[in-house]
Amino acid sequence: MTVSIVRFGGSNCDRDAEAALSHLGIDAEIVWHEDGLPAETTGVVLPGGFSYGDYLRAGAMAARSPILDEVREAAADGVPVLGVCNGAQVGCESGLTEGVFTTNRSARFQCEPVYLRVERADTPWTAAYEEGEVIEVPIAHGEGRYEITDERLEELESSGRVLFRYCDADGEVSEAANPNGSKHNVAGVLGEYETVAVLMPHPERATLPDVGGTDGQGILRGFAD
């Protein structure tokens, strides 16, 4: 099993993802986007950072890289794909998941720990948690506000494709607990397949015991499970 972490110009969380996955005993390697996915790829991470300087829209240019065609094909074949922060923006821009991430309500970059409520516990990305469990994972973004039409969001929610919501320490979902203004406090969603997910918070930064806690481990264990 080898998880390919796709590096674009401007990616800066690829090594974090590699270290976190390796800590969990999951083989991972960083792949330059122009080289394509290795044949032995059994999972894909679209990491955080500022691909192409976030010009046009965050993730928009990386989403046009030819490797995303391979990623979409792999996803259709059941290969698990996880987009984190900038990778979540790339995931939305490339059509892996619905919606878009745009400028924070505060109009500034935000880097802080947040609480997430697990909305489903029966997906590869949430099987390590209980439904309704609250975990603490950091954010670091300037364009993390999730937006989607009310109609499409209703369809996502009715089909159980909302994975995480921003909440307080007690699991209450409110505007006060929403760090960036995301619609309905959405922090992570599933794509067409339950093996495809994007989320704005950084689970790789909450995986190593000596660096920021371990609440994010369960998300990354989705590659092994």
Secondary structure as UniProt FT lines:
FT   STRAND          2..7
FT   TURN            9..10
FT   HELIX           14..23
FT   TURN            24..25
FT   STRAND          28..32
FT   HELIX           33..35
FT   TURN            39..40
FT   STRAND          41..46
FT   HELIX           51..54
FT   TURN            58..61
FT   HELIX           62..64
FT   HELIX           67..76
FT   TURN            77..78
FT   STRAND          81..84
FT   HELIX           86..93
FT   TURN            94..95
FT   STRAND          100..102
FT   TURN            105..106
FT   STRAND          110..118
FT   TURN            124..128
FT   TURN            131..132
FT   STRAND          134..141
FT   STRAND          145..147
FT   HELIX           150..158
FT   TURN            159..160
FT   STRAND          162..167
FT   TURN            169..170
FT   TURN            176..177
FT   HELIX           183..185
FT   STRAND          186..190
FT   TURN            194..195
FT   STRAND          196..199
FT   HELIX           203..206
FT   TURN            209..210
FT   TURN            215..216
FT   HELIX           217..220
FT   HELIX           221..223
//
